[in-house]
Amino acid sequence: MRVLACVKRVPMTGGRIVLTEDAQAIDTRHLGFAVSPHEECGVEEAVRLVEEAGGESVVLTLGPSEAEEQLRDAMAIGIDRAIHLVGDGDEWDPQATAGAVVDAIRADEAEHGPFDLVVFGNESADSGGYQVGIRVAHALGRPVATGLKRIDIGDGTARCEQEVAGGRDVYVLPLPAVVTVKEGLNLPRYPSVPGRLRAQKKPVATAAPARPASRLQKLALRVPEGGGTTAEVLGHGPGAAPAVTRLLADLGVIE
């Protein structure tokens, strides 16, 4: 089995996001970088599937030269090799990104055979476009399911579960297929010291795709307003005990 996990180098999600003055990009001068939480789960799933079925796992990114750090992190937890599409340092729109990824997939498959599964995060943590995985699937002519919280492989198919209001929808895709996954699909492991040492010896193939003329126009980025928090005073002193008891009962902590 061959599985490809596609990731993006993004500012760490725990930091305070500040936009540049023209609102066209995130000001990253004081931020660290990682891959999106959804994509961490995608990398973990690729490693797990190959551990269970055998084969090869590959990680791919389009990003600046510094993005090799994220590729090495993925290989440190078990990914076999990496493909680095070295960009020009600026954000590529979803159409251009998907085009570069499709070309890289076709080139790799011509040499090594088809990927049974191509895994994307449901959306990146910075621009949140929700487009690249679907665009890649369409260009490759492969079935796609998005926003997944479970994937089971067997008999040439991928059984996929997507959370919806009141339960889960189930899709069965013939392989090869493309999926986008969400945080909670699994619990990603952390790179160990021995894993990081092994990752330094694993191969990273590099290419510098030409950036096509953009056919999409970005108007501006906007940082969503926080939802805020509220506090409810249940009472004071011993008089609060009945209200606390009712609350615990409502939460199912006590009967």
C-alpha atoms as an extended CHARMM CRD file, in Angstrom:
* protein
*
       255  EXT
         1         1  MET       CA              0.0000000000        0.0000000000        0.0000000000  PROA      1               0.0000000000
         2         2  ARG       CA              1.2100000000        3.5010000000       -0.8430000000  PROA      2               0.0000000000
         3         3  VAL       CA             -0.0870000000        6.5310000000        1.0680000000  PROA      3               0.0000000000
         4         4  LEU       CA              0.7420000000       10.1870000000        0.4560000000  PROA      4               0.0000000000
         5         5  ALA       CA              0.1670000000       12.8010000000        3.1760000000  PROA      5               0.0000000000
         6         6  CYS       CA              0.1360000000       16.4250000000        1.9830000000  PROA      6               0.0000000000
         7         7  VAL       CA              0.9600000000       19.1040000000        4.5560000000  PROA      7               0.0000000000
         8         8  LYS       CA              1.4870000000       22.8570000000        4.7630000000  PROA      8               0.0000000000
         9         9  ARG       CA              3.8670000000       24.8910000000        6.9040000000  PROA      9               0.0000000000
        10        10  VAL       CA              1.6990000000       27.3220000000        8.8860000000  PROA      10              0.0000000000
        11        11  PRO       CA              2.1170000000       29.6100000000       11.9080000000  PROA      11              0.0000000000
        12        12  MET       CA              1.5780000000       27.7700000000       15.1780000000  PROA      12              0.0000000000
        13        13  THR       CA             -2.0990000000       27.8770000000       15.9660000000  PROA      13              0.0000000000
        14        14  GLY       CA             -1.5790000000       28.7330000000       19.6270000000  PROA      14              0.0000000000
        15        15  GLY       CA             -0.0470000000       32.1040000000       18.8370000000  PROA      15              0.0000000000
        16        16  ARG       CA             -1.8370000000       35.4280000000       18.4520000000  PROA      16              0.0000000000
        17        17  ILE       CA             -2.5030000000       36.0150000000       14.7650000000  PROA      17              0.0000000000
        18        18  VAL       CA             -1.6780000000       39.4910000000       13.4400000000  PROA      18              0.0000000000
        19        19  LEU       CA             -2.1450000000       40.4900000000        9.8020000000  PROA      19              0.0000000000
        20        20  THR       CA              0.1470000000       42.6550000000        7.7220000000  PROA      20              0.0000000000
        21        21  GLU       CA             -0.9370000000       46.2530000000        7.1640000000  PROA      21              0.0000000000
        22        22  ASP       CA             -2.4650000000       45.4460000000        3.7600000000  PROA      22              0.0000000000
        23        23  ALA       CA             -4.3920000000       42.4450000000        5.2250000000  PROA      23              0.0000000000
        24        24  GLN       CA             -2.9730000000       40.1950000000        2.5160000000  PROA      24              0.0000000000
        25        25  ALA       CA             -0.9040000000       37.9100000000        4.7300000000  PROA      25              0.0000000000
        26        26  ILE       CA             -0.1890000000       36.8890000000        8.3090000000  PROA      26              0.0000000000
        27        27  ASP       CA              2.6420000000       38.7520000000       10.0000000000  PROA      27              0.0000000000
        28        28  THR       CA              4.9400000000       35.8620000000       10.9490000000  PROA      28              0.0000000000
        29        29  ARG       CA              7.8960000000       37.8040000000       12.3560000000  PROA      29              0.0000000000
        30        30  HSD       CA              7.2910000000       36.6210000000       15.9150000000  PROA      30              0.0000000000
        31        31  LEU       CA              5.6240000000       33.2640000000       15.2720000000  PROA      31              0.0000000000
        32        32  GLY       CA              6.8760000000       29.6930000000       15.2250000000  PROA      32              0.0000000000
        33        33  PHE       CA              5.7760000000       27.2300000000       12.5660000000  PROA      33              0.0000000000
        34        34  ALA       CA              4.2820000000       23.7550000000       12.4180000000  PROA      34              0.0000000000
        35        35  VAL       CA              1.8150000000       21.8380000000       10.2530000000  PROA      35              0.0000000000
        36        36  SER       CA             -1.9190000000       22.2720000000       10.7180000000  PROA      36              0.0000000000
        37        37  PRO       CA             -3.5430000000       20.0760000000       13.4140000000  PROA      37              0.0000000000
        38        38  HSD       CA             -5.7130000000       18.3570000000       10.7700000000  PROA      38              0.0000000000
        39        39  GLU       CA             -2.5960000000       17.5320000000        8.7690000000  PROA      39              0.0000000000
        40        40  GLU       CA             -0.8150000000       16.1420000000       11.8300000000  PROA      40              0.0000000000
        41        41  CYS       CA             -3.6310000000       13.6030000000       11.9700000000  PROA      41              0.0000000000
        42        42  GLY       CA             -3.2200000000       12.9570000000        8.2350000000  PROA      42              0.0000000000
        43        43  VAL       CA              0.4730000000       12.1810000000        8.6950000000  PROA      43              0.0000000000
        44        44  GLU       CA             -0.2790000000        9.9120000000       11.6430000000  PROA      44              0.0000000000
        45        45  GLU       CA             -2.9340000000        8.0780000000        9.6250000000  PROA      45              0.0000000000
        46        46  ALA       CA             -0.5170000000        7.5190000000        6.7380000000  PROA      46              0.0000000000
        47        47  VAL       CA              2.0390000000        6.0240000000        9.1190000000  PROA      47              0.0000000000
        48        48  ARG       CA             -0.5620000000        3.7990000000       10.7960000000  PROA      48              0.0000000000
        49        49  LEU       CA             -2.0020000000        2.4790000000        7.5390000000  PROA      49              0.0000000000
        50        50  VAL       CA              1.4190000000        1.4860000000        6.2340000000  PROA      50              0.0000000000
        51        51  GLU       CA              2.3910000000       -0.0290000000        9.5890000000  PROA      51              0.0000000000
        52        52  GLU       CA             -0.7100000000       -2.2170000000        9.3970000000  PROA      52              0.0000000000
        53        53  ALA       CA             -0.6820000000       -3.1560000000        5.7000000000  PROA      53              0.0000000000
        54        54  GLY       CA              2.9390000000       -2.6630000000        4.6550000000  PROA      54              0.0000000000
        55        55  GLY       CA              4.0730000000       -0.5220000000        1.7600000000  PROA      55              0.0000000000
        56        56  GLU       CA              5.3520000000        3.0400000000        1.6750000000  PROA      56              0.0000000000
        57        57  SER       CA              4.3160000000        6.3600000000        3.1870000000  PROA      57              0.0000000000
        58        58  VAL       CA              5.3330000000        9.6840000000        1.6450000000  PROA      58              0.0000000000
        59        59  VAL       CA              4.8970000000       13.2860000000        2.8130000000  PROA      59              0.0000000000
        60        60  LEU       CA              4.6710000000       16.2410000000        0.4230000000  PROA      60              0.0000000000
        61        61  THR       CA              4.6660000000       19.9910000000        0.9390000000  PROA      61              0.0000000000
        62        62  LEU       CA              4.7360000000       23.1320000000       -1.1600000000  PROA      62              0.0000000000
        63        63  GLY       CA              6.5700000000       25.8060000000        0.7600000000  PROA      63              0.0000000000
        64        64  PRO       CA              9.7960000000       27.6960000000        1.4120000000  PROA      64              0.0000000000
        65        65  SER       CA             13.0970000000       25.9700000000        2.0560000000  PROA      65              0.0000000000
        66        66  GLU       CA             12.4130000000       26.2020000000        5.8090000000  PROA      66              0.0000000000
        67        67  ALA       CA              9.4800000000       23.8010000000        5.3470000000  PROA      67              0.0000000000
        68        68  GLU       CA             11.9840000000       20.9400000000        5.2980000000  PROA      68              0.0000000000
        69        69  GLU       CA             11.7370000000       21.1020000000        9.0960000000  PROA      69              0.0000000000
        70        70  GLN       CA              8.0940000000       19.9960000000        8.9380000000  PROA      70              0.0000000000
        71        71  LEU       CA              8.9660000000       17.2280000000        6.4800000000  PROA      71              0.0000000000
        72        72  ARG       CA             11.6860000000       15.9430000000        8.8300000000  PROA      72              0.0000000000
        73        73  ASP       CA              9.1940000000       15.9880000000       11.7190000000  PROA      73              0.0000000000
        74        74  ALA       CA              6.8280000000       13.8170000000        9.6700000000  PROA      74              0.0000000000
        75        75  MET       CA              9.6120000000       11.3800000000        8.8210000000  PROA      75              0.0000000000
        76        76  ALA       CA             10.6280000000       11.2970000000       12.4870000000  PROA      76              0.0000000000
        77        77  ILE       CA              7.2980000000        9.6500000000       13.3800000000  PROA      77              0.0000000000
        78        78  GLY       CA              7.5750000000        7.0600000000       10.6130000000  PROA      78              0.0000000000
        79        79  ILE       CA              7.0100000000        8.5470000000        7.1360000000  PROA      79              0.0000000000
        80        80  ASP       CA              9.4490000000        6.8730000000        4.7200000000  PROA      80              0.0000000000
        81        81  ARG       CA             10.4180000000        9.7350000000        2.4150000000  PROA      81              0.0000000000
        82        82  ALA       CA              9.4800000000       13.2870000000        1.4630000000  PROA      82              0.0000000000
        83        83  ILE       CA              8.8050000000       15.4640000000       -1.5690000000  PROA      83              0.0000000000
        84        84  HSD       CA              9.5090000000       19.1860000000       -1.1780000000  PROA      84              0.0000000000
        85        85  LEU       CA              8.1130000000       21.5610000000       -3.7820000000  PROA      85              0.0000000000
        86        86  VAL       CA             10.1730000000       24.6340000000       -3.0000000000  PROA      86              0.0000000000
        87        87  GLY       CA              8.0620000000       27.7440000000       -3.4890000000  PROA      87              0.0000000000
        88        88  ASP       CA              8.9900000000       31.3840000000       -3.8270000000  PROA      88              0.0000000000
        89        89  GLY       CA              8.1320000000       32.2400000000       -0.2210000000  PROA      89              0.0000000000
        90        90  ASP       CA              4.7570000000       33.8080000000       -1.0040000000  PROA      90              0.0000000000
        91        91  GLU       CA              1.3450000000       32.2400000000       -0.5010000000  PROA      91              0.0000000000
        92        92  TRP       CA              0.1130000000       30.3010000000       -3.5320000000  PROA      92              0.0000000000
        93        93  ASP       CA             -3.5940000000       30.3540000000       -4.2410000000  PROA      93              0.0000000000
        94        94  PRO       CA             -5.5180000000       27.0390000000       -4.0190000000  PROA      94              0.0000000000
        95        95  GLN       CA             -5.6300000000       26.5630000000       -7.7780000000  PROA      95              0.0000000000
        96        96  ALA       CA             -1.8800000000       27.0130000000       -8.2240000000  PROA      96              0.0000000000
        97        97  THR       CA             -1.1590000000       24.8470000000       -5.1830000000  PROA      97              0.0000000000
        98        98  ALA       CA             -3.3750000000       22.0310000000       -6.4350000000  PROA      98              0.0000000000
        99        99  GLY       CA             -1.7670000000       22.1930000000       -9.8640000000  PROA      99              0.0000000000
       100       100  ALA       CA              1.7330000000       21.8350000000       -8.4200000000  PROA      100             0.0000000000
       101       101  VAL       CA              0.6400000000       18.9700000000       -6.1610000000  PROA      101             0.0000000000
       102       102  VAL       CA             -1.0450000000       17.1420000000       -9.0550000000  PROA      102             0.0000000000
       103       103  ASP       CA              2.1010000000       17.4170000000      -11.2030000000  PROA      103             0.0000000000
       104       104  ALA       CA              4.2200000000       16.0700000000       -8.3320000000  PROA      104             0.0000000000
       105       105  ILE       CA              1.8400000000       13.1560000000       -7.7340000000  PROA      105             0.0000000000
       106       106  ARG       CA              1.8250000000       12.2040000000      -11.4030000000  PROA      106             0.0000000000
       107       107  ALA       CA              5.6180000000       12.3500000000      -11.5860000000  PROA      107             0.0000000000
       108       108  ASP       CA              6.0190000000       10.1890000000       -8.4770000000  PROA      108             0.0000000000
       109       109  GLU       CA              3.4000000000        7.6910000000       -9.6130000000  PROA      109             0.0000000000
       110       110  ALA       CA              5.0750000000        7.3630000000      -13.0100000000  PROA      110             0.0000000000
       111       111  GLU       CA              8.2100000000        6.2090000000      -11.1950000000  PROA      111             0.0000000000
       112       112  HSD       CA              6.8630000000        4.2760000000       -8.2140000000  PROA      112             0.0000000000
       113       113  GLY       CA              3.2850000000        3.3250000000       -9.0580000000  PROA      113             0.0000000000
       114       114  PRO       CA             -0.0420000000        4.8230000000       -7.9510000000  PROA      114             0.0000000000
       115       115  PHE       CA             -0.8090000000        6.0150000000       -4.4500000000  PROA      115             0.0000000000
       116       116  ASP       CA             -3.6970000000        4.0560000000       -2.9850000000  PROA      116             0.0000000000
       117       117  LEU       CA             -4.6360000000        7.0110000000       -0.7930000000  PROA      117             0.0000000000
       118       118  VAL       CA             -3.7700000000       10.7090000000       -0.8640000000  PROA      118             0.0000000000
       119       119  VAL       CA             -4.4960000000       12.4140000000        2.4600000000  PROA      119             0.0000000000
       120       120  PHE       CA             -4.9920000000       16.1470000000        3.0350000000  PROA      120             0.0000000000
       121       121  GLY       CA             -6.0090000000       18.1330000000        6.0840000000  PROA      121             0.0000000000
       122       122  ASN       CA             -9.5710000000       19.3600000000        5.7840000000  PROA      122             0.0000000000
       123       123  GLU       CA             -8.2750000000       22.9360000000        5.6800000000  PROA      123             0.0000000000
       124       124  SER       CA             -5.0410000000       24.7410000000        6.5070000000  PROA      124             0.0000000000
       125       125  ALA       CA             -4.7760000000       26.5860000000        9.7940000000  PROA      125             0.0000000000
       126       126  ASP       CA             -3.8390000000       29.9020000000        8.1580000000  PROA      126             0.0000000000
       127       127  SER       CA             -5.8160000000       30.5840000000        4.9800000000  PROA      127             0.0000000000
       128       128  GLY       CA             -8.4770000000       27.8800000000        5.5410000000  PROA      128             0.0000000000
       129       129  GLY       CA             -9.3840000000       27.5140000000        1.8560000000  PROA      129             0.0000000000
       130       130  TYR       CA            -10.9610000000       24.0230000000        1.9910000000  PROA      130             0.0000000000
       131       131  GLN       CA            -10.1110000000       23.6110000000       -1.7120000000  PROA      131             0.0000000000
       132       132  VAL       CA             -6.7990000000       21.9280000000       -2.4420000000  PROA      132             0.0000000000
       133       133  GLY       CA             -7.7370000000       18.3280000000       -1.6660000000  PROA      133             0.0000000000
       134       134  ILE       CA            -10.9270000000       18.5240000000       -3.7160000000  PROA      134             0.0000000000
       135       135  ARG       CA             -9.1560000000       20.2090000000       -6.6360000000  PROA      135             0.0000000000
       136       136  VAL       CA             -6.4540000000       17.5160000000       -6.6340000000  PROA      136             0.0000000000
       137       137  ALA       CA             -9.0280000000       14.7100000000       -6.5900000000  PROA      137             0.0000000000
       138       138  HSD       CA            -10.9200000000       16.2960000000       -9.4910000000  PROA      138             0.0000000000
       139       139  ALA       CA             -7.7420000000       16.7330000000      -11.5590000000  PROA      139             0.0000000000
       140       140  LEU       CA             -6.7040000000       13.1250000000      -10.9390000000  PROA      140             0.0000000000
       141       141  GLY       CA            -10.2090000000       11.7890000000      -11.6040000000  PROA      141             0.0000000000
       142       142  ARG       CA            -10.3860000000       10.0550000000       -8.2330000000  PROA      142             0.0000000000
       143       143  PRO       CA            -13.1960000000        9.8350000000       -5.6740000000  PROA      143             0.0000000000
       144       144  VAL       CA            -12.9310000000       12.1410000000       -2.6660000000  PROA      144             0.0000000000
       145       145  ALA       CA            -14.5130000000       12.3550000000        0.7840000000  PROA      145             0.0000000000
       146       146  THR       CA            -13.9230000000       15.3220000000        3.0910000000  PROA      146             0.0000000000
       147       147  GLY       CA            -13.9710000000       16.1740000000        6.7900000000  PROA      147             0.0000000000
       148       148  LEU       CA            -13.3300000000       12.5930000000        7.9130000000  PROA      148             0.0000000000
       149       149  LYS       CA            -12.9900000000       11.3200000000       11.4660000000  PROA      149             0.0000000000
       150       150  ARG       CA            -12.3330000000        7.6520000000       10.6210000000  PROA      150             0.0000000000
       151       151  ILE       CA            -10.8020000000        5.6710000000        7.7420000000  PROA      151             0.0000000000
       152       152  ASP       CA            -10.7340000000        1.8720000000        7.3840000000  PROA      152             0.0000000000
       153       153  ILE       CA             -9.0020000000        0.2200000000        4.4230000000  PROA      153             0.0000000000
       154       154  GLY       CA             -9.9800000000       -3.1950000000        3.1030000000  PROA      154             0.0000000000
       155       155  ASP       CA            -10.8090000000       -5.1070000000       -0.0970000000  PROA      155             0.0000000000
       156       156  GLY       CA             -9.6880000000       -2.2910000000       -2.3530000000  PROA      156             0.0000000000
       157       157  THR       CA            -11.9160000000        0.2980000000       -0.6870000000  PROA      157             0.0000000000
       158       158  ALA       CA            -11.7300000000        2.9960000000        1.9650000000  PROA      158             0.0000000000
       159       159  ARG       CA            -14.6180000000        3.1350000000        4.4170000000  PROA      159             0.0000000000
       160       160  CYS       CA            -14.8350000000        6.7440000000        5.5930000000  PROA      160             0.0000000000
       161       161  GLU       CA            -16.8510000000        8.3070000000        8.4060000000  PROA      161             0.0000000000
       162       162  GLN       CA            -17.8120000000       11.9770000000        8.5210000000  PROA      162             0.0000000000
       163       163  GLU       CA            -19.3780000000       13.5760000000       11.6020000000  PROA      163             0.0000000000
       164       164  VAL       CA            -22.7410000000       15.2390000000       11.0230000000  PROA      164             0.0000000000
       165       165  ALA       CA            -25.4500000000       16.5430000000       13.3180000000  PROA      165             0.0000000000
       166       166  GLY       CA            -26.8810000000       13.5880000000       15.1920000000  PROA      166             0.0000000000
       167       167  GLY       CA            -24.3710000000       10.9610000000       14.0630000000  PROA      167             0.0000000000
       168       168  ARG       CA            -22.0240000000       10.0630000000       11.2360000000  PROA      168             0.0000000000
       169       169  ASP       CA            -22.2940000000        9.6640000000        7.4710000000  PROA      169             0.0000000000
       170       170  VAL       CA            -20.4220000000        6.6920000000        5.9830000000  PROA      170             0.0000000000
       171       171  TYR       CA            -18.8630000000        6.6690000000        2.5170000000  PROA      171             0.0000000000
       172       172  VAL       CA            -17.1460000000        3.7490000000        0.7960000000  PROA      172             0.0000000000
       173       173  LEU       CA            -14.6210000000        4.8680000000       -1.8280000000  PROA      173             0.0000000000
       174       174  PRO       CA            -12.8920000000        2.6140000000       -4.3530000000  PROA      174             0.0000000000
       175       175  LEU       CA             -9.1180000000        2.9530000000       -4.2720000000  PROA      175             0.0000000000
       176       176  PRO       CA             -7.1630000000        4.9060000000       -5.3640000000  PROA      176             0.0000000000
       177       177  ALA       CA             -8.8900000000        7.8060000000       -3.6340000000  PROA      177             0.0000000000
       178       178  VAL       CA             -8.3240000000       11.2170000000       -2.0550000000  PROA      178             0.0000000000
       179       179  VAL       CA             -9.5140000000       12.1470000000        1.4400000000  PROA      179             0.0000000000
       180       180  THR       CA             -9.3930000000       15.2020000000        3.6890000000  PROA      180             0.0000000000
       181       181  VAL       CA             -9.2970000000       14.5670000000        7.4290000000  PROA      181             0.0000000000
       182       182  LYS       CA            -10.0480000000       16.5100000000       10.5840000000  PROA      182             0.0000000000
       183       183  GLU       CA             -8.4210000000       16.7820000000       13.9750000000  PROA      183             0.0000000000
       184       184  GLY       CA             -9.6680000000       13.9170000000       16.1490000000  PROA      184             0.0000000000
       185       185  LEU       CA             -9.1980000000       11.2500000000       13.4850000000  PROA      185             0.0000000000
       186       186  ASN       CA             -6.4420000000        9.8420000000       15.6970000000  PROA      186             0.0000000000
       187       187  LEU       CA             -3.9510000000       10.9130000000       18.3510000000  PROA      187             0.0000000000
       188       188  PRO       CA             -0.7220000000       11.9370000000       16.5930000000  PROA      188             0.0000000000
       189       189  ARG       CA              2.4640000000       10.6830000000       18.1780000000  PROA      189             0.0000000000
       190       190  TYR       CA              5.3790000000       13.0020000000       18.9340000000  PROA      190             0.0000000000
       191       191  PRO       CA              8.7620000000       12.5980000000       17.2190000000  PROA      191             0.0000000000
       192       192  SER       CA             11.2230000000       10.7780000000       19.4480000000  PROA      192             0.0000000000
       193       193  VAL       CA             14.9500000000       11.5260000000       19.5950000000  PROA      193             0.0000000000
       194       194  PRO       CA             15.8210000000        8.2500000000       17.7730000000  PROA      194             0.0000000000
       195       195  GLY       CA             13.0970000000        9.0560000000       15.2510000000  PROA      195             0.0000000000
       196       196  ARG       CA             14.5900000000       12.4810000000       14.5870000000  PROA      196             0.0000000000
       197       197  LEU       CA             18.0140000000       10.9220000000       14.0700000000  PROA      197             0.0000000000
       198       198  ARG       CA             16.5810000000        8.4130000000       11.5880000000  PROA      198             0.0000000000
       199       199  ALA       CA             14.6910000000       11.1900000000        9.8050000000  PROA      199             0.0000000000
       200       200  GLN       CA             17.9460000000       12.9950000000        9.0180000000  PROA      200             0.0000000000
       201       201  LYS       CA             18.9690000000       10.0250000000        6.8490000000  PROA      201             0.0000000000
       202       202  LYS       CA             15.7010000000        9.6860000000        4.9540000000  PROA      202             0.0000000000
       203       203  PRO       CA             15.4980000000       11.1030000000        1.4190000000  PROA      203             0.0000000000
       204       204  VAL       CA             13.8590000000       14.4210000000        0.5430000000  PROA      204             0.0000000000
       205       205  ALA       CA             13.2900000000       14.9150000000       -3.1830000000  PROA      205             0.0000000000
       206       206  THR       CA             13.1320000000       18.5980000000       -4.1410000000  PROA      206             0.0000000000
       207       207  ALA       CA             11.6650000000       20.3990000000       -7.1210000000  PROA      207             0.0000000000
       208       208  ALA       CA             10.9680000000       24.0410000000       -7.9140000000  PROA      208             0.0000000000
       209       209  PRO       CA              7.6400000000       24.2580000000       -9.7570000000  PROA      209             0.0000000000
       210       210  ALA       CA              6.9260000000       27.3520000000      -11.7870000000  PROA      210             0.0000000000
       211       211  ARG       CA              4.1990000000       29.4680000000      -10.2490000000  PROA      211             0.0000000000
       212       212  PRO       CA              1.3780000000       29.9620000000      -12.7560000000  PROA      212             0.0000000000
       213       213  ALA       CA             -0.4190000000       33.2370000000      -13.2040000000  PROA      213             0.0000000000
       214       214  SER       CA             -3.1340000000       33.5050000000      -10.5740000000  PROA      214             0.0000000000
       215       215  ARG       CA             -6.7370000000       33.1320000000      -11.7190000000  PROA      215             0.0000000000
       216       216  LEU       CA             -8.1090000000       33.8020000000       -8.2390000000  PROA      216             0.0000000000
       217       217  GLN       CA             -8.1820000000       37.1880000000       -6.5350000000  PROA      217             0.0000000000
       218       218  LYS       CA             -7.6130000000       37.5600000000       -2.8210000000  PROA      218             0.0000000000
       219       219  LEU       CA             -9.4920000000       40.5360000000       -1.4260000000  PROA      219             0.0000000000
       220       220  ALA       CA             -8.2490000000       40.4500000000        2.1620000000  PROA      220             0.0000000000
       221       221  LEU       CA             -7.7070000000       38.2480000000        5.1730000000  PROA      221             0.0000000000
       222       222  ARG       CA             -9.6910000000       38.7860000000        8.3510000000  PROA      222             0.0000000000
       223       223  VAL       CA             -9.0240000000       37.4360000000       11.8340000000  PROA      223             0.0000000000
       224       224  PRO       CA            -12.3250000000       36.0950000000       13.2640000000  PROA      224             0.0000000000
       225       225  GLU       CA            -13.4990000000       37.7230000000       16.4380000000  PROA      225             0.0000000000
       226       226  GLY       CA            -13.1780000000       35.5280000000       19.5050000000  PROA      226             0.0000000000
       227       227  GLY       CA            -16.3160000000       34.0740000000       20.9660000000  PROA      227             0.0000000000
       228       228  GLY       CA            -15.4170000000       35.3360000000       24.4190000000  PROA      228             0.0000000000
       229       229  THR       CA            -16.2490000000       33.6660000000       27.7120000000  PROA      229             0.0000000000
       230       230  THR       CA            -18.9710000000       34.1060000000       30.2750000000  PROA      230             0.0000000000
       231       231  ALA       CA            -19.2240000000       33.1600000000       33.9280000000  PROA      231             0.0000000000
       232       232  GLU       CA            -22.3400000000       32.4050000000       35.9480000000  PROA      232             0.0000000000
       233       233  VAL       CA            -22.3250000000       32.7840000000       39.7150000000  PROA      233             0.0000000000
       234       234  LEU       CA            -24.2290000000       29.8420000000       41.2010000000  PROA      234             0.0000000000
       235       235  GLY       CA            -24.2740000000       31.2290000000       44.6940000000  PROA      235             0.0000000000
       236       236  HSD       CA            -22.1280000000       32.1420000000       47.6530000000  PROA      236             0.0000000000
       237       237  GLY       CA            -20.8810000000       29.9290000000       50.4100000000  PROA      237             0.0000000000
       238       238  PRO       CA            -22.9670000000       26.9470000000       51.5400000000  PROA      238             0.0000000000
       239       239  GLY       CA            -25.9900000000       28.3880000000       49.7630000000  PROA      239             0.0000000000
       240       240  ALA       CA            -24.4080000000       27.4920000000       46.4080000000  PROA      240             0.0000000000
       241       241  ALA       CA            -24.3870000000       23.7480000000       47.1690000000  PROA      241             0.0000000000
       242       242  PRO       CA            -27.8450000000       22.9290000000       45.7080000000  PROA      242             0.0000000000
       243       243  ALA       CA            -27.0660000000       24.7640000000       42.4560000000  PROA      243             0.0000000000
       244       244  VAL       CA            -23.7080000000       22.9860000000       42.1310000000  PROA      244             0.0000000000
       245       245  THR       CA            -25.4090000000       19.6430000000       42.7570000000  PROA      245             0.0000000000
       246       246  ARG       CA            -28.0150000000       20.3220000000       40.0540000000  PROA      246             0.0000000000
       247       247  LEU       CA            -25.3050000000       21.3400000000       37.5900000000  PROA      247             0.0000000000
       248       248  LEU       CA            -23.2860000000       18.1670000000       38.2320000000  PROA      248             0.0000000000
       249       249  ALA       CA            -26.4190000000       16.0940000000       37.7730000000  PROA      249             0.0000000000
       250       250  ASP       CA            -27.2060000000       17.8460000000       34.4830000000  PROA      250             0.0000000000
       251       251  LEU       CA            -23.6820000000       17.0610000000       33.2790000000  PROA      251             0.0000000000
       252       252  GLY       CA            -24.0820000000       13.4120000000       34.2560000000  PROA      252             0.0000000000
       253       253  VAL       CA            -21.2600000000       13.5140000000       36.7870000000  PROA      253             0.0000000000
       254       254  ILE       CA            -23.5690000000       12.4540000000       39.6170000000  PROA      254             0.0000000000
       255       255  GLU       CA            -27.0400000000       10.9030000000       39.7280000000  PROA      255             0.0000000000
